[in-house]
């Protein structure tokens, strides 16, 4: 393991998954908003950067 951690609780994976899902939903929602505002149908990498 990294950082000297020898064991990780199994529950941490589900918690991490939930937090990551919430974060990504927010970023994707904002990126799509930028895309729609620019009257495009393709989300660009800059849309994602601006959403962050």
MOGI-V930774 format. One record per residue. N is the residue number from 1. RES is the residue in three letters. PHI is phi in whole degrees, 0 to 359 (* if undefined). Layout:
[[N:RES:PHI] [N:RES:PHI]]
//
This chain:
[[1:UNK:*] [2:UNK:270] [3:UNK:67] [4:UNK:79] [5:UNK:277] [6:UNK:267] [7:UNK:224] [8:UNK:232] [9:UNK:298] [10:UNK:296] [11:UNK:288] [12:UNK:295] [13:UNK:294] [14:UNK:294] [15:UNK:297] [16:UNK:297] [17:UNK:301] [18:UNK:294] [19:UNK:295] [20:UNK:296] [21:UNK:298] [22:UNK:297] [23:UNK:297] [24:UNK:294] [25:UNK:300] [26:UNK:295] [27:UNK:295] [28:UNK:295] [29:UNK:301] [30:UNK:293] [31:UNK:296] [32:UNK:294] [33:UNK:299] [34:UNK:300] [35:UNK:296] [36:UNK:295] [37:UNK:296] [38:UNK:277] [39:UNK:57] [40:UNK:243] [41:UNK:249] [42:UNK:249] [43:UNK:280] [44:UNK:264] [45:UNK:295] [46:UNK:293] [47:UNK:301] [48:UNK:292] [49:UNK:299] [50:UNK:295] [51:UNK:290] [52:UNK:285]]
//
